[in-house]
């Protein structure tokens, strides 16, 4: 288990709280500053809290009778009662955080710096400076990719899709611990691909307000998919600086328009 804290949105479940303490988890009402959201799990019986967990970057375990509704709101798993969660707690915590690595602030930034290097390589190759890294749950790199739309003349050749293609055969099809690190907020296509691939965590640097793909894709409910925790704003300034440099290189008109709009909105 790679979790350090539980963010609690329940009351009157003393046995569950004792069980969480016995797993050496800190108990909080909000994400503490010394931990990243990826080190925490939200446990709640509130639909509103489940819905807000998406913007908070928290993976969510819910206690509710209406499992379908809570899963559609973004809960990774739903249990009918606190006692049921307590009896299945170890499996639930592994589901909430299947990777071995603790995604601390330092580790998250280290992974993003690797993605920024990939983005720069893409820019040097004449592409928009967007890079993606796919890592296993232990933090080891599976594959990387940068935008290849110019080279391939394929509009779907986004950095994330290229990285998934480069990862083929390098990880199990049923893996549920993958981490996707992107220097720009993934679009709806790439966010959807991450959900279909049961990615555990999406990390991104610069927001993309014109598309806001991580907010526009409905939460998956099929068993082979997974709702990832999504954490943005990681080294966003460094990603933005790449786009500023990109514009100075006189990109193609459509790329220039895209970069200018992005910079205006961020």
MARVOKOL-366457 format. One record per residue: chain; x negated, y negated, z of N, C-alpha, C in turn; residue number from 1. Coordinates in steps of 0.001 Angstrom, whole numbers, padded with zeros to 6 digits. Layout:
% residues N
ATOM|unit|n.x|n.y|n.z|ca.x|ca.y|ca.z|c.x|c.y|c.z|pos
ATOM|A|X|Y|Z|X|Y|Z|X|Y|Z|NUM
...
***
This chain:
% residues 266
ATOM|unit|n.x|n.y|n.z|ca.x|ca.y|ca.z|c.x|c.y|c.z|pos
ATOM|A|-000839|001192|000000|000000|000000|000000|-000874|-001242|000000|1
ATOM|A|-000572|-002175|-000916|-001388|-003385|-001051|-000653|-004622|-000555|2
ATOM|A|000272|-004432|000372|001036|-005544|000915|000501|-005945|002285|3
ATOM|A|000635|-007216|002601|000197|-007717|003895|001329|-008313|004713|4
ATOM|A|002452|-008629|004087|003529|-009294|004813|004879|-008952|004222|5
ATOM|A|005894|-009017|005073|007280|-008909|004648|007962|-010234|004939|6
ATOM|A|008639|-010770|003923|009423|-011987|004075|010858|-011545|004323|7
ATOM|A|011404|-011909|005465|012656|-011326|005919|013839|-012239|005671|8
ATOM|A|014869|-011672|005073|016128|-012371|004885|017262|-011581|005473|9
ATOM|A|016988|-010887|006563|017986|-010058|007232|017944|-010350|008727|10
ATOM|A|018969|-009925|009421|018995|-010040|010877|019668|-008794|011438|11
ATOM|A|019430|-008536|012716|020084|-007411|013367|019627|-006056|012888|12
ATOM|A|018378|-005957|012442|017832|-004671|011978|016532|-004398|012728|13
ATOM|A|016650|-004298|014040|015458|-004203|014891|014619|-002967|014581|14
ATOM|A|015264|-001848|014295|014502|-000622|014014|013680|-000779|012740|15
ATOM|A|014256|-001431|011736|013517|-001677|010500|012347|-002620|010759|16
ATOM|A|012570|-003654|011561|011486|-004598|011865|010352|-003887|012598|17
ATOM|A|010697|-003014|013523|009662|-002250|014232|008904|-001345|013268|18
ATOM|A|009627|-000758|012306|008971|000112|011324|008017|-000680|010451|19
ATOM|A|008402|-001895|010071|007521|-002751|009269|006273|-003127|010065|20
ATOM|A|006454|-003466|011330|005297|-003792|012175|004363|-002597|012306|21
ATOM|A|004929|-001406|012373|004089|-000213|012516|003242|000038|011279|22
ATOM|A|003649|-000548|010118|002836|-000468|008889|001850|-001630|008828|23
ATOM|A|001701|-002344|009903|000762|-003468|010024|001077|-004598|009045|24
ATOM|A|002351|-004813|008827|002785|-005926|007995|003116|-007127|008869|25
ATOM|A|002639|-008297|008472|003065|-009530|009111|004528|-009783|008737|26
ATOM|A|005285|-010331|009658|006689|-010642|009396|006864|-012152|009386|27
ATOM|A|007455|-012683|008289|007611|-014119|008113|008970|-014423|007510|28
ATOM|A|009364|-015703|007587|010572|-016176|006905|010241|-016785|005546|29
ATOM|A|009006|-017184|005345|008535|-017739|004079|007125|-017209|003827|30
ATOM|A|006660|-017350|002592|005314|-016899|002256|004297|-017774|003001|31
ATOM|A|003446|-017194|003838|002439|-017999|004544|001361|-018484|003585|32
ATOM|A|000775|-019608|003891|-000174|-020231|002972|-001410|-019375|002745|33
ATOM|A|-001796|-018563|003720|-003019|-017777|003565|-002828|-016538|002690|34
ATOM|A|-001594|-016269|002289|-001304|-015128|001418|-000707|-015610|000106|35
ATOM|A|-000948|-014863|-000950|-000257|-015125|-002209|001086|-014397|-002184|36
ATOM|A|002055|-014814|-003011|003333|-014089|-003058|003161|-012616|-003409|37
ATOM|A|002100|-012290|-004157|001878|-010903|-004559|001453|-010014|-003401|38
ATOM|A|001122|-010606|-002258|000783|-009829|-001065|001992|-009619|-000164|39
ATOM|A|003144|-010097|-000602|004344|-010080|000241|005488|-009360|-000461|40
ATOM|A|006399|-008837|000334|007630|-008266|-000180|008799|-008962|000515|41
ATOM|A|009803|-009321|-000254|011021|-009899|000310|012009|-008781|000590|42
ATOM|A|012525|-008744|001809|013568|-007794|002191|014778|-008613|002606|43
ATOM|A|015888|-008444|001901|017029|-009323|002117|018345|-008617|001829|44
ATOM|A|019397|-009162|002414|020752|-008707|002081|021549|-009827|001418|45
ATOM|A|020856|-010869|000990|021501|-012033|000377|021268|-012051|-001125|46
ATOM|A|022350|-012148|-001885|022223|-012224|-003331|021503|-013507|-003741|47
ATOM|A|021773|-014596|-003057|021098|-015859|-003368|019592|-015729|-003170|48
ATOM|A|019175|-015037|-002119|017749|-014859|-001863|017107|-014003|-002943|49
ATOM|A|017822|-012982|-003401|017300|-012156|-004492|017083|-013013|-005734|50
ATOM|A|018060|-013837|-006065|017950|-014678|-007261|016814|-015684|-007147|51
ATOM|A|016612|-016224|-005954|015530|-017195|-005776|014162|-016545|-005693|52
ATOM|A|014114|-015240|-005426|012820|-014559|-005322|012057|-014591|-006633|53
ATOM|A|012777|-014686|-007734|012126|-014702|-009043|011227|-015929|-009184|54
ATOM|A|011745|-017102|-008805|010929|-018312|-008910|009865|-018373|-007821|55
ATOM|A|010068|-017643|-006727|009093|-017633|-005645|007950|-016656|-005888|56
ATOM|A|008059|-015833|-006917|007000|-014870|-007212|007002|-013658|-006306|57
ATOM|A|008146|-013353|-005717|008233|-012251|-004760|008929|-011042|-005377|58
ATOM|A|008401|-009867|-005086|009129|-008651|-005408|010137|-008442|-004289|59
ATOM|A|011316|-007932|-004642|012424|-007920|-003696|012980|-006517|-003492|60
ATOM|A|013159|-006134|-002229|013907|-004948|-001831|015182|-005439|-001169|61
ATOM|A|016329|-004994|-001655|017601|-005507|-001165|018368|-004447|-000393|62
ATOM|A|019163|-004932|000549|020074|-004083|001310|021488|-004542|000961|63
ATOM|A|022203|-003715|000226|023523|-004131|-000263|024301|-002923|-000755|64
ATOM|A|025621|-003031|-000697|026483|-001966|-001207|026589|-002030|-002728|65
ATOM|A|026511|-003224|-003281|026678|-003423|-004726|025311|-003377|-005407|66
ATOM|A|024792|-002177|-005612|023439|-002015|-006128|023283|-002626|-007518|67
ATOM|A|024266|-002426|-008403|024143|-002922|-009774|024020|-004440|-009799|68
ATOM|A|024808|-005105|-008996|024793|-006571|-008979|023451|-007095|-008459|69
ATOM|A|022923|-006472|-007428|021662|-006934|-006851|020482|-006622|-007767|70
ATOM|A|020529|-005489|-008451|019461|-005185|-009402|019500|-006145|-010584|71
ATOM|A|020689|-006478|-011036|020810|-007435|-012137|020315|-008821|-011726|72
ATOM|A|020364|-009116|-010432|019870|-010401|-009939|018356|-010426|-009802|73
ATOM|A|017718|-009233|-009811|016265|-009207|-009763|015652|-008309|-008721|74
ATOM|A|016465|-007637|-007905|015909|-006727|-006906|015248|-005541|-007593|75
ATOM|A|014076|-005169|-007109|013403|-004000|-007679|014067|-002709|-007227|76
ATOM|A|014580|-002694|-006009|015295|-001524|-005498|016347|-002013|-004518|77
ATOM|A|017440|-001253|-004406|018546|-001621|-003523|018894|-000413|-002656|78
ATOM|A|019073|-000660|-001356|019395|000390|-000395|020717|000034|000270|79
ATOM|A|021576|001025|000523|022922|000724|001028|022957|000195|002460|80
ATOM|A|021908|000481|003238|021884|000032|004628|020438|-000085|005090|81
ATOM|A|020235|-000860|006162|018883|-001041|006689|018284|000280|007153|82
ATOM|A|019112|001153|007736|018597|002446|008188|018109|003288|007022|83
ATOM|A|018797|003202|005882|018365|003954|004692|017013|003461|004208|84
ATOM|A|016828|002154|004184|015525|001606|003812|014460|002033|004797|85
ATOM|A|014777|002010|006075|013798|002399|007083|013350|003852|006893|86
ATOM|A|014293|004741|006616|013955|006158|006436|013138|006398|005172|87
ATOM|A|013255|005492|004199|012516|005640|002933|011455|004550|002795|88
ATOM|A|011011|004006|003913|010202|002794|003893|008884|002962|003154|89
ATOM|A|008184|004044|003369|006889|004199|002705|007042|004242|001185|90
ATOM|A|008023|004992|000714|008275|005028|-000733|008702|003658|-001244|91
ATOM|A|009513|002945|-000467|009981|001623|-000887|008829|000637|-000991|92
ATOM|A|007914|000670|-000037|006779|-000255|-000070|005832|000073|-001218|93
ATOM|A|005678|001360|-001524|004870|001734|-002698|005531|001258|-003985|94
ATOM|A|006846|001337|-004041|007573|000848|-005207|007415|-000670|-005337|95
ATOM|A|007441|-001353|-004200|007297|-002807|-004212|005912|-003240|-004629|96
ATOM|A|004908|-002435|-004317|003529|-002790|-004660|002748|-001518|-004968|97
ATOM|A|002893|-000996|-006191|002291|000297|-006523|000782|000270|-006746|98
ATOM|A|000197|-000906|-006920|-001236|-000990|-007170|-002049|-000944|-005896|99
ATOM|A|-003311|-000571|-006041|-004197|-000468|-004884|-004835|-001798|-004515|100
ATOM|A|-004889|-002727|-005448|-005588|-003992|-005213|-004691|-004966|-004455|101
ATOM|A|-005306|-005699|-003546|-004609|-006802|-002888|-004777|-008043|-003757|102
ATOM|A|-003682|-008540|-004267|-003732|-009687|-005171|-003789|-010977|-004353|103
ATOM|A|-004949|-011205|-003766|-005184|-012417|-002996|-005304|-013607|-003940|104
ATOM|A|-005306|-014813|-003364|-005497|-016007|-004185|-006802|-015889|-004985|105
ATOM|A|-007857|-015419|-004332|-009163|-015325|-004993|-009139|-014322|-006139|106
ATOM|A|-008515|-013164|-005927|-008476|-012150|-006977|-007623|-012613|-008144|107
ATOM|A|-006503|-013255|-007855|-005637|-013762|-008912|-006385|-014771|-009780|108
ATOM|A|-007126|-015676|-009158|-007882|-016662|-009927|-008993|-015998|-010737|109
ATOM|A|-009609|-014965|-010182|-010656|-014258|-010916|-010086|-013609|-012186|110
ATOM|A|-008937|-012988|-012068|-008302|-012384|-013236|-007911|-013447|-014258|111
ATOM|A|-007438|-014593|-013775|-007044|-015656|-014704|-008259|-016231|-015417|112
ATOM|A|-009382|-016329|-014744|-010588|-016830|-015417|-010999|-015897|-016553|113
ATOM|A|-010782|-014615|-016366|-011065|-013669|-017453|-010118|-013935|-018633|114
ATOM|A|-008856|-014193|-018348|-007907|-014491|-019414|-008248|-015805|-020109|115
ATOM|A|-008732|-016783|-019360|-009144|-018054|-019965|-010327|-017859|-020904|116
ATOM|A|-011240|-016956|-020547|-012358|-016635|-021447|-011831|-016042|-022753|117
ATOM|A|-010825|-015191|-022645|-010230|-014586|-023840|-009535|-015661|-024679|118
ATOM|A|-008866|-016598|-024013|-008199|-017690|-024736|-009213|-018533|-025499|119
ATOM|A|-010341|-018823|-024868|-011388|-019598|-025557|-011920|-018837|-026767|120
ATOM|A|-012098|-017526|-026629|-012547|-016729|-027770|-011543|-016811|-028910|121
ATOM|A|-010252|-016809|-028569|-009233|-016964|-029607|-009321|-018319|-030279|122
ATOM|A|-009540|-019371|-029503|-009663|-020708|-030076|-010879|-020778|-030991|123
ATOM|A|-011972|-020164|-030578|-013171|-020154|-031408|-012952|-019387|-032710|124
ATOM|A|-011964|-018491|-032709|-011630|-017726|-033915|-010571|-018423|-034759|125
ATOM|A|-010178|-019637|-034353|-009218|-020394|-035140|-007770|-020215|-034736|126
ATOM|A|-007549|-019634|-033568|-006184|-019410|-033089|-005856|-020383|-031960|127
ATOM|A|-004580|-020490|-031615|-004182|-021262|-030437|-004821|-020631|-029204|128
ATOM|A|-005241|-021449|-028232|-005998|-020923|-027085|-005109|-020269|-026031|129
ATOM|A|-004639|-019089|-026358|-003797|-018323|-025439|-004408|-016932|-025313|130
ATOM|A|-004725|-016545|-024071|-005341|-015247|-023834|-004542|-014435|-022839|131
ATOM|A|-004668|-013129|-022957|-003960|-012218|-022055|-004895|-011088|-021645|132
ATOM|A|-004801|-010719|-020386|-005522|-009566|-019848|-004505|-008614|-019254|133
ATOM|A|-004635|-007343|-019548|-003858|-006304|-018874|-004781|-005557|-017936|134
ATOM|A|-004385|-005479|-016664|-005200|-004803|-015663|-004398|-003704|-014987|135
ATOM|A|-005103|-002692|-014529|-004456|-001658|-013720|-004189|-002221|-012323|136
ATOM|A|-003466|-001451|-011548|-003128|-001889|-010210|-004299|-001999|-009269|137
ATOM|A|-005444|-001415|-009643|-006647|-001567|-008815|-007475|-002776|-009240|138
ATOM|A|-006989|-003509|-010246|-007681|-004697|-010704|-008614|-004471|-011872|139
ATOM|A|-008850|-003231|-012274|-009730|-002965|-013407|-009029|-003308|-014716|140
ATOM|A|-009802|-003814|-015668|-009245|-004287|-016939|-008944|-003112|-017869|141
ATOM|A|-007735|-003106|-018409|-007345|-002101|-019399|-007624|-002616|-020809|142
ATOM|A|-007168|-003840|-021091|-007302|-004391|-022439|-007121|-005900|-022367|143
ATOM|A|-007572|-006563|-023427|-007383|-008006|-023557|-006850|-008309|-024952|144
ATOM|A|-006337|-009507|-025106|-005871|-009932|-026422|-005681|-011431|-026449|145
ATOM|A|-005912|-012021|-027613|-005577|-013424|-027790|-004660|-013553|-029005|146
ATOM|A|-004064|-014707|-029157|-003180|-014913|-030309|-003899|-014561|-031610|147
ATOM|A|-003188|-013891|-032499|-003762|-013517|-033795|-002789|-013849|-034925|148
ATOM|A|-001966|-014864|-034718|-000977|-015192|-035735|-001617|-015659|-037042|149
ATOM|A|-002662|-016446|-036967|-003305|-016927|-038188|-003987|-015789|-038933|150
ATOM|A|-004715|-014970|-038199|-005452|-013887|-038855|-004515|-012872|-039479|151
ATOM|A|-003439|-012528|-038771|-002556|-011464|-039241|-001373|-011973|-040053|152
ATOM|A|-001092|-013298|-039964|000116|-013865|-040565|001362|-013146|-040047|153
ATOM|A|001300|-012796|-038776|002390|-012105|-038091|002828|-012984|-036922|154
ATOM|A|004045|-013497|-036962|004497|-014431|-035940|004673|-013775|-034576|155
ATOM|A|004739|-012451|-034551|004868|-011770|-033259|003516|-011407|-032653|156
ATOM|A|002418|-011805|-033279|001087|-011451|-032769|000671|-012401|-031651|157
ATOM|A|001488|-012459|-030602|001158|-013235|-029425|000080|-012504|-028624|158
ATOM|A|-000589|-013239|-027754|-001694|-012651|-026990|-001235|-011422|-026207|159
ATOM|A|-000041|-011494|-025610|000430|-010385|-024783|000724|-009147|-025633|160
ATOM|A|001337|-009354|-026788|001655|-008216|-027662|000371|-007585|-028189|161
ATOM|A|-000610|-008417|-028520|-001914|-007895|-028965|-002569|-007095|-027842|162
ATOM|A|-002496|-007600|-026607|-003090|-006887|-025476|-002404|-005541|-025256|163
ATOM|A|-001075|-005506|-025352|-000365|-004231|-025208|-000802|-003249|-026289|164
ATOM|A|-000949|-003739|-027517|-001402|-002856|-028600|-002802|-002335|-028324|165
ATOM|A|-003682|-003198|-027820|-005052|-002782|-027517|-005120|-001826|-026331|166
ATOM|A|-004071|-001817|-025504|-004048|-000930|-024335|-003501|000455|-024655|167
ATOM|A|-003024|000655|-025877|-002403|001934|-026235|-003368|003091|-025995|168
ATOM|A|-002895|004114|-025295|-003705|005295|-025015|-004664|005145|-023862|169
ATOM|A|-004709|003962|-023246|-005665|003728|-022150|-005016|003786|-020769|170
ATOM|A|-003707|003927|-020747|-002993|004045|-019479|-001779|004930|-019695|171
ATOM|A|-001240|005465|-018611|-000099|006371|-018724|001149|005614|-019177|172
ATOM|A|001978|006299|-019938|003237|005691|-020360|004141|005390|-019171|173
ATOM|A|004015|006176|-018098|004879|005963|-016935|004212|005114|-015857|174
ATOM|A|003125|004431|-016199|002464|003565|-015215|003402|002431|-014797|175
ATOM|A|003407|002129|-013510|004254|001066|-012989|003443|000057|-012159|176
ATOM|A|002129|000071|-012345|001273|-000803|-011534|000520|-001842|-012366|177
ATOM|A|000852|-001978|-013650|000086|-002872|-014512|000288|-004337|-014129|178
ATOM|A|-000766|-005113|-014323|-000748|-006555|-014088|-001004|-007235|-015428|179
ATOM|A|-000132|-008162|-015810|-000302|-008913|-017047|-000674|-010351|-016689|180
ATOM|A|-001837|-010796|-017168|-002347|-012122|-016855|-002413|-012919|-018145|181
ATOM|A|-001655|-014021|-018217|-001578|-014821|-019438|-001907|-016273|-019127|182
ATOM|A|-002602|-016915|-020053|-002987|-018309|-019818|-001857|-019281|-020109|183
ATOM|A|-000791|-018802|-020734|000404|-019601|-020977|001607|-018759|-020586|184
ATOM|A|002622|-019401|-020025|003829|-018680|-019637|004337|-017836|-020808|185
ATOM|A|004524|-016539|-020608|004976|-015672|-021708|006342|-016085|-022235|186
ATOM|A|006522|-015923|-023535|007810|-016213|-024170|008801|-015102|-023834|187
ATOM|A|010020|-015220|-024356|011039|-014208|-024072|010624|-012841|-024614|188
ATOM|A|009983|-012820|-025770|009536|-011560|-026352|008519|-010876|-025445|189
ATOM|A|007540|-011623|-024986|006449|-011037|-024209|006885|-010706|-022786|190
ATOM|A|007780|-011535|-022218|008330|-011203|-020908|009163|-009933|-020994|191
ATOM|A|009975|-009840|-022047|010768|-008636|-022234|009906|-007403|-022432|192
ATOM|A|008809|-007545|-023179|007896|-006414|-023376|007301|-005964|-022052|193
ATOM|A|006956|-006931|-021188|006400|-006587|-019879|007413|-005820|-019042|194
ATOM|A|008672|-006235|-019094|009706|-005532|-018348|009904|-004122|-018883|195
ATOM|A|009928|-003987|-020199|010094|-002664|-020805|008920|-001754|-020480|196
ATOM|A|007728|-002347|-020337|006532|-001571|-020003|006389|-001349|-018506|197
ATOM|A|007393|-001765|-017724|007385|-001603|-016266|006163|-002241|-015633|198
ATOM|A|005766|-003418|-016139|004664|-004171|-015544|005045|-004560|-014122|199
ATOM|A|004112|-004443|-013200|004374|-004762|-011801|004330|-006259|-011546|200
ATOM|A|003362|-006960|-012150|003141|-008370|-011860|002778|-009127|-013127|201
ATOM|A|003433|-010262|-013333|003047|-011201|-014385|002428|-012420|-013716|202
ATOM|A|001209|-012748|-014102|000529|-013956|-013648|000332|-014856|-014853|203
ATOM|A|000680|-016138|-014736|000419|-017038|-015853|-000115|-018369|-015346|204
ATOM|A|-000770|-019089|-016243|-001405|-020358|-015885|-000465|-021520|-016168|205
ATOM|A|-000429|-021967|-017415|000317|-023173|-017771|001776|-022847|-018091|206
ATOM|A|002747|-023565|-017496|004146|-023349|-017869|004389|-023745|-019325|207
ATOM|A|005393|-023132|-019935|005797|-023466|-021311|007256|-023886|-021269|208
ATOM|A|007532|-025133|-020863|008919|-025561|-020612|009847|-025449|-021816|209
ATOM|A|009317|-025587|-023023|010185|-025544|-024204|010817|-024173|-024391|210
ATOM|A|010157|-023135|-023906|010675|-021773|-024046|011071|-021191|-022692|211
ATOM|A|010207|-021365|-021695|010458|-020863|-020342|010899|-019406|-020367|212
ATOM|A|010090|-018600|-021055|010473|-017212|-021283|010670|-016395|-020027|213
ATOM|A|009924|-016683|-018970|010051|-015867|-017765|011363|-016106|-017038|214
ATOM|A|012058|-017196|-017368|013340|-017493|-016729|014526|-017138|-017624|215
ATOM|A|014284|-016915|-018900|015387|-016718|-019846|015706|-015256|-020118|216
ATOM|A|014885|-014352|-019644|015115|-012930|-019903|015871|-012322|-018730|217
ATOM|A|016937|-011596|-019033|017738|-010968|-017982|016933|-009875|-017284|218
ATOM|A|017174|-009702|-016000|016472|-008678|-015228|016890|-007288|-015713|219
ATOM|A|015942|-006382|-015895|016277|-005043|-016391|016893|-004181|-015302|220
ATOM|A|017759|-003289|-015705|018367|-002347|-014754|018171|-000897|-015166|221
ATOM|A|017601|-000647|-016334|017363|000733|-016758|016213|001328|-015945|222
ATOM|A|016254|002631|-015654|015267|003231|-014747|013839|003200|-015262|223
ATOM|A|013641|003158|-016575|012272|003160|-017093|011661|001762|-017107|224
ATOM|A|012493|000738|-016883|012014|-000640|-016857|011754|-001075|-015422|225
ATOM|A|011267|-002295|-015269|010979|-002789|-013925|010984|-004312|-013929|226
ATOM|A|011551|-004902|-012884|011507|-006341|-012716|010170|-006716|-012091|227
ATOM|A|009283|-007394|-012836|007986|-007762|-012261|008110|-008970|-011346|228
ATOM|A|007192|-009059|-010388|007046|-010356|-009711|006348|-011279|-010700|229
ATOM|A|006702|-012548|-010702|006187|-013507|-011682|005631|-014709|-010935|230
ATOM|A|004346|-014957|-011097|003675|-016047|-010385|003003|-016939|-011413|231
ATOM|A|003394|-018210|-011437|002842|-019141|-012410|002019|-020243|-011774|232
ATOM|A|001453|-021073|-012624|000676|-022219|-012157|-000724|-021897|-011700|233
ATOM|A|-001258|-020751|-012081|-002595|-020332|-011642|-003631|-020905|-012606|234
ATOM|A|-004469|-021796|-012132|-005475|-022475|-012958|-004816|-023118|-014178|235
ATOM|A|-003677|-023736|-013952|-002941|-024372|-015047|-003748|-025497|-015686|236
ATOM|A|-004487|-026241|-014885|-005266|-027352|-015435|-006294|-026851|-016438|237
ATOM|A|-006949|-025732|-016132|-007954|-025177|-017036|-007325|-024744|-018359|238
ATOM|A|-006141|-024184|-018300|-005446|-023800|-019528|-005055|-025035|-020336|239
ATOM|A|-004581|-026046|-019648|-004195|-027277|-020336|-005395|-027914|-021029|240
ATOM|A|-006547|-027875|-020386|-007752|-028458|-020980|-008140|-027741|-022273|241
ATOM|A|-007874|-026444|-022350|-008142|-025712|-023592|-007266|-026247|-024729|242
ATOM|A|-006008|-026537|-024433|-005125|-027080|-025471|-005560|-028485|-025872|243
ATOM|A|-006038|-029272|-024935|-006551|-030598|-025269|-007751|-030488|-026206|244
ATOM|A|-008633|-029539|-025918|-009782|-029308|-026796|-009331|-028781|-028153|245
ATOM|A|-008327|-027923|-028134|-007800|-027344|-029367|-007318|-028433|-030321|246
ATOM|A|-006628|-029430|-029796|-006120|-030510|-030647|-007254|-031302|-031304|247
ATOM|A|-008375|-031402|-030636|-009511|-032122|-031197|-010148|-031383|-032369|248
ATOM|A|-009792|-030108|-032532|-010370|-029308|-033616|-009517|-029353|-034883|249
ATOM|A|-008519|-030234|-034910|-007663|-030400|-036091|-007004|-029075|-036515|250
ATOM|A|-006131|-028553|-035662|-005466|-027284|-036010|-004467|-027459|-037138|251
ATOM|A|-003904|-026353|-037585|-002873|-026382|-038602|-001686|-027187|-038086|252
ATOM|A|-000912|-027813|-039006|000169|-028723|-038581|001149|-028109|-037597|253
ATOM|A|001554|-026859|-037835|002543|-026260|-036938|001940|-025992|-035552|254
ATOM|A|000648|-025643|-035531|-000007|-025431|-034245|-000218|-026751|-033514|255
ATOM|A|-000521|-027793|-034273|-000684|-029102|-033669|000621|-029551|-033008|256
ATOM|A|001722|-029352|-033711|003025|-029743|-033175|003328|-028975|-031888|257
ATOM|A|003042|-027686|-031888|003271|-026850|-030710|002439|-027340|-029532|258
ATOM|A|001140|-027581|-029768|000245|-028011|-028691|000621|-029383|-028166|259
ATOM|A|000985|-030297|-029067|001356|-031634|-028625|002624|-031610|-027763|260
ATOM|A|003609|-030832|-028184|004829|-030721|-027388|004517|-030124|-026010|261
ATOM|A|003683|-029101|-025979|003331|-028453|-024720|002664|-029444|-023765|262
ATOM|A|001726|-030218|-024281|001023|-031180|-023442|001959|-032298|-022973|263
ATOM|A|002867|-032712|-023823|003831|-033753|-023428|004735|-033276|-022299|264
ATOM|A|005039|-031996|-022303|006011|-031457|-021325|005355|-030963|-020051|265
ATOM|A|004023|-030879|-020045|003350|-030401|-018849|002404|-031439|-018294|266
***
